[in-house]
């Protein structure tokens, strides 16, 4: 809390099965939305505009079509080897590291 204002946890999106330890740390710091298990497109569309980061593994797919649904996206974090599944040109167009 800063000057009487509670800080909220930013929303992020996971696009891979991540380790339990990592998930514990992520859920402590962020509101985690799991793209792999989200079965309701309307529910995802409701939260998508607020999602600020994507967390995935080296096998994750992060295509332009997903980034297009996330206007507040600031970061794509891939834990593991490789990032072949990330549309790097689309990320660079959005100045996303």
Phi and psi in radians as a Rosetta constraint file:
Dihedral C 1 N 2 CA 2 C 2 CIRCULARHARMONIC -2.086 0.35
Dihedral N 2 CA 2 C 2 N 3 CIRCULARHARMONIC 2.133 0.35
Dihedral C 2 N 3 CA 3 C 3 CIRCULARHARMONIC 0.839 0.35
Dihedral N 3 CA 3 C 3 N 4 CIRCULARHARMONIC 0.772 0.35
Dihedral C 3 N 4 CA 4 C 4 CIRCULARHARMONIC 1.403 0.35
Dihedral N 4 CA 4 C 4 N 5 CIRCULARHARMONIC 0.100 0.35
Dihedral C 4 N 5 CA 5 C 5 CIRCULARHARMONIC -1.944 0.35
Dihedral N 5 CA 5 C 5 N 6 CIRCULARHARMONIC 2.145 0.35
Dihedral C 5 N 6 CA 6 C 6 CIRCULARHARMONIC -1.307 0.35
Dihedral N 6 CA 6 C 6 N 7 CIRCULARHARMONIC 2.338 0.35
Dihedral C 6 N 7 CA 7 C 7 CIRCULARHARMONIC -1.504 0.35
Dihedral N 7 CA 7 C 7 N 8 CIRCULARHARMONIC 2.269 0.35
Dihedral C 7 N 8 CA 8 C 8 CIRCULARHARMONIC -1.607 0.35
Dihedral N 8 CA 8 C 8 N 9 CIRCULARHARMONIC 2.774 0.35
Dihedral C 8 N 9 CA 9 C 9 CIRCULARHARMONIC -1.418 0.35
Dihedral N 9 CA 9 C 9 N 10 CIRCULARHARMONIC 2.213 0.35
Dihedral C 9 N 10 CA 10 C 10 CIRCULARHARMONIC -1.159 0.35
Dihedral N 10 CA 10 C 10 N 11 CIRCULARHARMONIC 2.553 0.35
Dihedral C 10 N 11 CA 11 C 11 CIRCULARHARMONIC -1.413 0.35
Dihedral N 11 CA 11 C 11 N 12 CIRCULARHARMONIC 2.405 0.35
Dihedral C 11 N 12 CA 12 C 12 CIRCULARHARMONIC -2.291 0.35
Dihedral N 12 CA 12 C 12 N 13 CIRCULARHARMONIC 2.922 0.35
Dihedral C 12 N 13 CA 13 C 13 CIRCULARHARMONIC -2.147 0.35
Dihedral N 13 CA 13 C 13 N 14 CIRCULARHARMONIC 2.253 0.35
Dihedral C 13 N 14 CA 14 C 14 CIRCULARHARMONIC -1.711 0.35
Dihedral N 14 CA 14 C 14 N 15 CIRCULARHARMONIC 2.451 0.35
Dihedral C 14 N 15 CA 15 C 15 CIRCULARHARMONIC -2.168 0.35
Dihedral N 15 CA 15 C 15 N 16 CIRCULARHARMONIC 0.352 0.35
Dihedral C 15 N 16 CA 16 C 16 CIRCULARHARMONIC -2.755 0.35
Dihedral N 16 CA 16 C 16 N 17 CIRCULARHARMONIC 2.806 0.35
Dihedral C 16 N 17 CA 17 C 17 CIRCULARHARMONIC -1.310 0.35
Dihedral N 17 CA 17 C 17 N 18 CIRCULARHARMONIC 2.086 0.35
Dihedral C 17 N 18 CA 18 C 18 CIRCULARHARMONIC -1.898 0.35
Dihedral N 18 CA 18 C 18 N 19 CIRCULARHARMONIC 2.823 0.35
Dihedral C 18 N 19 CA 19 C 19 CIRCULARHARMONIC -1.066 0.35
Dihedral N 19 CA 19 C 19 N 20 CIRCULARHARMONIC 2.596 0.35
Dihedral C 19 N 20 CA 20 C 20 CIRCULARHARMONIC -0.989 0.35
Dihedral N 20 CA 20 C 20 N 21 CIRCULARHARMONIC -0.675 0.35
Dihedral C 20 N 21 CA 21 C 21 CIRCULARHARMONIC -1.110 0.35
Dihedral N 21 CA 21 C 21 N 22 CIRCULARHARMONIC -0.784 0.35
Dihedral C 21 N 22 CA 22 C 22 CIRCULARHARMONIC -1.125 0.35
Dihedral N 22 CA 22 C 22 N 23 CIRCULARHARMONIC -0.755 0.35
Dihedral C 22 N 23 CA 23 C 23 CIRCULARHARMONIC -1.069 0.35
Dihedral N 23 CA 23 C 23 N 24 CIRCULARHARMONIC -0.666 0.35
Dihedral C 23 N 24 CA 24 C 24 CIRCULARHARMONIC -1.073 0.35
Dihedral N 24 CA 24 C 24 N 25 CIRCULARHARMONIC -0.760 0.35
Dihedral C 24 N 25 CA 25 C 25 CIRCULARHARMONIC -1.185 0.35
Dihedral N 25 CA 25 C 25 N 26 CIRCULARHARMONIC -0.726 0.35
Dihedral C 25 N 26 CA 26 C 26 CIRCULARHARMONIC -1.122 0.35
Dihedral N 26 CA 26 C 26 N 27 CIRCULARHARMONIC -0.786 0.35
Dihedral C 26 N 27 CA 27 C 27 CIRCULARHARMONIC -1.208 0.35
Dihedral N 27 CA 27 C 27 N 28 CIRCULARHARMONIC -0.381 0.35
Dihedral C 27 N 28 CA 28 C 28 CIRCULARHARMONIC -1.282 0.35
Dihedral N 28 CA 28 C 28 N 29 CIRCULARHARMONIC -0.539 0.35
Dihedral C 28 N 29 CA 29 C 29 CIRCULARHARMONIC -1.829 0.35
Dihedral N 29 CA 29 C 29 N 30 CIRCULARHARMONIC -0.356 0.35
Dihedral C 29 N 30 CA 30 C 30 CIRCULARHARMONIC -2.380 0.35
Dihedral N 30 CA 30 C 30 N 31 CIRCULARHARMONIC 2.836 0.35
Dihedral C 30 N 31 CA 31 C 31 CIRCULARHARMONIC -1.557 0.35
Dihedral N 31 CA 31 C 31 N 32 CIRCULARHARMONIC 1.968 0.35
Dihedral C 31 N 32 CA 32 C 32 CIRCULARHARMONIC -1.695 0.35
Dihedral N 32 CA 32 C 32 N 33 CIRCULARHARMONIC 2.194 0.35
Dihedral C 32 N 33 CA 33 C 33 CIRCULARHARMONIC -1.908 0.35
Dihedral N 33 CA 33 C 33 N 34 CIRCULARHARMONIC 2.242 0.35
Dihedral C 33 N 34 CA 34 C 34 CIRCULARHARMONIC -1.728 0.35
Dihedral N 34 CA 34 C 34 N 35 CIRCULARHARMONIC 1.819 0.35
Dihedral C 34 N 35 CA 35 C 35 CIRCULARHARMONIC -1.141 0.35
Dihedral N 35 CA 35 C 35 N 36 CIRCULARHARMONIC -0.529 0.35
Dihedral C 35 N 36 CA 36 C 36 CIRCULARHARMONIC -1.164 0.35
Dihedral N 36 CA 36 C 36 N 37 CIRCULARHARMONIC -0.529 0.35
Dihedral C 36 N 37 CA 37 C 37 CIRCULARHARMONIC -1.942 0.35
Dihedral N 37 CA 37 C 37 N 38 CIRCULARHARMONIC 0.092 0.35
Dihedral C 37 N 38 CA 38 C 38 CIRCULARHARMONIC -1.400 0.35
Dihedral N 38 CA 38 C 38 N 39 CIRCULARHARMONIC 1.976 0.35
Dihedral C 38 N 39 CA 39 C 39 CIRCULARHARMONIC -1.860 0.35
Dihedral N 39 CA 39 C 39 N 40 CIRCULARHARMONIC -0.090 0.35
Dihedral C 39 N 40 CA 40 C 40 CIRCULARHARMONIC -1.895 0.35
Dihedral N 40 CA 40 C 40 N 41 CIRCULARHARMONIC 1.800 0.35
Dihedral C 40 N 41 CA 41 C 41 CIRCULARHARMONIC -1.008 0.35
Dihedral N 41 CA 41 C 41 N 42 CIRCULARHARMONIC -0.605 0.35
Dihedral C 41 N 42 CA 42 C 42 CIRCULARHARMONIC -1.166 0.35
Dihedral N 42 CA 42 C 42 N 43 CIRCULARHARMONIC -0.675 0.35
Dihedral C 42 N 43 CA 43 C 43 CIRCULARHARMONIC -1.142 0.35
Dihedral N 43 CA 43 C 43 N 44 CIRCULARHARMONIC -0.731 0.35
Dihedral C 43 N 44 CA 44 C 44 CIRCULARHARMONIC -1.139 0.35
Dihedral N 44 CA 44 C 44 N 45 CIRCULARHARMONIC -0.745 0.35
Dihedral C 44 N 45 CA 45 C 45 CIRCULARHARMONIC -1.049 0.35
Dihedral N 45 CA 45 C 45 N 46 CIRCULARHARMONIC -0.530 0.35
Dihedral C 45 N 46 CA 46 C 46 CIRCULARHARMONIC -1.239 0.35
Dihedral N 46 CA 46 C 46 N 47 CIRCULARHARMONIC -0.679 0.35
Dihedral C 46 N 47 CA 47 C 47 CIRCULARHARMONIC -1.611 0.35
Dihedral N 47 CA 47 C 47 N 48 CIRCULARHARMONIC -0.376 0.35
Dihedral C 47 N 48 CA 48 C 48 CIRCULARHARMONIC -0.921 0.35
Dihedral N 48 CA 48 C 48 N 49 CIRCULARHARMONIC -0.726 0.35
Dihedral C 48 N 49 CA 49 C 49 CIRCULARHARMONIC -1.110 0.35
Dihedral N 49 CA 49 C 49 N 50 CIRCULARHARMONIC -0.324 0.35
Dihedral C 49 N 50 CA 50 C 50 CIRCULARHARMONIC -1.693 0.35
Dihedral N 50 CA 50 C 50 N 51 CIRCULARHARMONIC -0.220 0.35
Dihedral C 50 N 51 CA 51 C 51 CIRCULARHARMONIC -1.175 0.35
Dihedral N 51 CA 51 C 51 N 52 CIRCULARHARMONIC 2.235 0.35
Dihedral C 51 N 52 CA 52 C 52 CIRCULARHARMONIC -1.855 0.35
Dihedral N 52 CA 52 C 52 N 53 CIRCULARHARMONIC -0.275 0.35
Dihedral C 52 N 53 CA 53 C 53 CIRCULARHARMONIC -2.633 0.35
Dihedral N 53 CA 53 C 53 N 54 CIRCULARHARMONIC 2.705 0.35
Dihedral C 53 N 54 CA 54 C 54 CIRCULARHARMONIC -2.073 0.35
Dihedral N 54 CA 54 C 54 N 55 CIRCULARHARMONIC 2.349 0.35
Dihedral C 54 N 55 CA 55 C 55 CIRCULARHARMONIC -2.075 0.35
Dihedral N 55 CA 55 C 55 N 56 CIRCULARHARMONIC 2.287 0.35
Dihedral C 55 N 56 CA 56 C 56 CIRCULARHARMONIC -2.647 0.35
Dihedral N 56 CA 56 C 56 N 57 CIRCULARHARMONIC -3.011 0.35
Dihedral C 56 N 57 CA 57 C 57 CIRCULARHARMONIC -1.965 0.35
Dihedral N 57 CA 57 C 57 N 58 CIRCULARHARMONIC 3.089 0.35
Dihedral C 57 N 58 CA 58 C 58 CIRCULARHARMONIC -1.060 0.35
Dihedral N 58 CA 58 C 58 N 59 CIRCULARHARMONIC -0.351 0.35
Dihedral C 58 N 59 CA 59 C 59 CIRCULARHARMONIC -1.636 0.35
Dihedral N 59 CA 59 C 59 N 60 CIRCULARHARMONIC -0.035 0.35
Dihedral C 59 N 60 CA 60 C 60 CIRCULARHARMONIC -1.182 0.35
Dihedral N 60 CA 60 C 60 N 61 CIRCULARHARMONIC 2.617 0.35
Dihedral C 60 N 61 CA 61 C 61 CIRCULARHARMONIC -1.871 0.35
Dihedral N 61 CA 61 C 61 N 62 CIRCULARHARMONIC 2.155 0.35
Dihedral C 61 N 62 CA 62 C 62 CIRCULARHARMONIC -2.262 0.35
Dihedral N 62 CA 62 C 62 N 63 CIRCULARHARMONIC 1.399 0.35
Dihedral C 62 N 63 CA 63 C 63 CIRCULARHARMONIC -1.413 0.35
Dihedral N 63 CA 63 C 63 N 64 CIRCULARHARMONIC 2.883 0.35
Dihedral C 63 N 64 CA 64 C 64 CIRCULARHARMONIC -0.935 0.35
Dihedral N 64 CA 64 C 64 N 65 CIRCULARHARMONIC -0.692 0.35
Dihedral C 64 N 65 CA 65 C 65 CIRCULARHARMONIC -1.054 0.35
Dihedral N 65 CA 65 C 65 N 66 CIRCULARHARMONIC -0.591 0.35
Dihedral C 65 N 66 CA 66 C 66 CIRCULARHARMONIC -1.277 0.35
Dihedral N 66 CA 66 C 66 N 67 CIRCULARHARMONIC -0.807 0.35
Dihedral C 66 N 67 CA 67 C 67 CIRCULARHARMONIC -1.042 0.35
Dihedral N 67 CA 67 C 67 N 68 CIRCULARHARMONIC -0.616 0.35
Dihedral C 67 N 68 CA 68 C 68 CIRCULARHARMONIC -1.073 0.35
Dihedral N 68 CA 68 C 68 N 69 CIRCULARHARMONIC -0.441 0.35
Dihedral C 68 N 69 CA 69 C 69 CIRCULARHARMONIC -1.480 0.35
Dihedral N 69 CA 69 C 69 N 70 CIRCULARHARMONIC -0.096 0.35
Dihedral C 69 N 70 CA 70 C 70 CIRCULARHARMONIC -2.120 0.35
Dihedral N 70 CA 70 C 70 N 71 CIRCULARHARMONIC 1.325 0.35
Dihedral C 70 N 71 CA 71 C 71 CIRCULARHARMONIC -1.117 0.35
Dihedral N 71 CA 71 C 71 N 72 CIRCULARHARMONIC -0.373 0.35
Dihedral C 71 N 72 CA 72 C 72 CIRCULARHARMONIC -1.636 0.35
Dihedral N 72 CA 72 C 72 N 73 CIRCULARHARMONIC 0.095 0.35
Dihedral C 72 N 73 CA 73 C 73 CIRCULARHARMONIC -1.058 0.35
Dihedral N 73 CA 73 C 73 N 74 CIRCULARHARMONIC 2.250 0.35
Dihedral C 73 N 74 CA 74 C 74 CIRCULARHARMONIC -2.124 0.35
Dihedral N 74 CA 74 C 74 N 75 CIRCULARHARMONIC -0.307 0.35
Dihedral C 74 N 75 CA 75 C 75 CIRCULARHARMONIC -2.660 0.35
Dihedral N 75 CA 75 C 75 N 76 CIRCULARHARMONIC 2.406 0.35
Dihedral C 75 N 76 CA 76 C 76 CIRCULARHARMONIC -2.082 0.35
Dihedral N 76 CA 76 C 76 N 77 CIRCULARHARMONIC 2.043 0.35
Dihedral C 76 N 77 CA 77 C 77 CIRCULARHARMONIC -2.006 0.35
Dihedral N 77 CA 77 C 77 N 78 CIRCULARHARMONIC 2.040 0.35
Dihedral C 77 N 78 CA 78 C 78 CIRCULARHARMONIC -1.929 0.35
Dihedral N 78 CA 78 C 78 N 79 CIRCULARHARMONIC 2.071 0.35
Dihedral C 78 N 79 CA 79 C 79 CIRCULARHARMONIC -1.736 0.35
Dihedral N 79 CA 79 C 79 N 80 CIRCULARHARMONIC 2.036 0.35
Dihedral C 79 N 80 CA 80 C 80 CIRCULARHARMONIC 2.300 0.35
Dihedral N 80 CA 80 C 80 N 81 CIRCULARHARMONIC -2.870 0.35
Dihedral C 80 N 81 CA 81 C 81 CIRCULARHARMONIC -1.650 0.35
Dihedral N 81 CA 81 C 81 N 82 CIRCULARHARMONIC 2.220 0.35
Dihedral C 81 N 82 CA 82 C 82 CIRCULARHARMONIC 1.519 0.35
Dihedral N 82 CA 82 C 82 N 83 CIRCULARHARMONIC 2.763 0.35
Dihedral C 82 N 83 CA 83 C 83 CIRCULARHARMONIC -2.528 0.35
Dihedral N 83 CA 83 C 83 N 84 CIRCULARHARMONIC 0.561 0.35
Dihedral C 83 N 84 CA 84 C 84 CIRCULARHARMONIC -1.029 0.35
Dihedral N 84 CA 84 C 84 N 85 CIRCULARHARMONIC -0.485 0.35
Dihedral C 84 N 85 CA 85 C 85 CIRCULARHARMONIC -1.436 0.35
Dihedral N 85 CA 85 C 85 N 86 CIRCULARHARMONIC -0.062 0.35
Dihedral C 85 N 86 CA 86 C 86 CIRCULARHARMONIC -1.623 0.35
Dihedral N 86 CA 86 C 86 N 87 CIRCULARHARMONIC 2.278 0.35
Dihedral C 86 N 87 CA 87 C 87 CIRCULARHARMONIC -1.341 0.35
Dihedral N 87 CA 87 C 87 N 88 CIRCULARHARMONIC 1.532 0.35
Dihedral C 87 N 88 CA 88 C 88 CIRCULARHARMONIC -1.085 0.35
Dihedral N 88 CA 88 C 88 N 89 CIRCULARHARMONIC -0.768 0.35
Dihedral C 88 N 89 CA 89 C 89 CIRCULARHARMONIC -1.005 0.35
Dihedral N 89 CA 89 C 89 N 90 CIRCULARHARMONIC -0.696 0.35
Dihedral C 89 N 90 CA 90 C 90 CIRCULARHARMONIC -1.131 0.35
Dihedral N 90 CA 90 C 90 N 91 CIRCULARHARMONIC -0.702 0.35
Dihedral C 90 N 91 CA 91 C 91 CIRCULARHARMONIC -1.131 0.35
Dihedral N 91 CA 91 C 91 N 92 CIRCULARHARMONIC -0.765 0.35
Dihedral C 91 N 92 CA 92 C 92 CIRCULARHARMONIC -1.119 0.35
Dihedral N 92 CA 92 C 92 N 93 CIRCULARHARMONIC -0.649 0.35
Dihedral C 92 N 93 CA 93 C 93 CIRCULARHARMONIC -1.022 0.35
Dihedral N 93 CA 93 C 93 N 94 CIRCULARHARMONIC -0.546 0.35
Dihedral C 93 N 94 CA 94 C 94 CIRCULARHARMONIC -1.652 0.35
Dihedral N 94 CA 94 C 94 N 95 CIRCULARHARMONIC 0.064 0.35
Dihedral C 94 N 95 CA 95 C 95 CIRCULARHARMONIC 1.018 0.35
Dihedral N 95 CA 95 C 95 N 96 CIRCULARHARMONIC 0.723 0.35
Dihedral C 95 N 96 CA 96 C 96 CIRCULARHARMONIC -1.742 0.35
Dihedral N 96 CA 96 C 96 N 97 CIRCULARHARMONIC 2.145 0.35
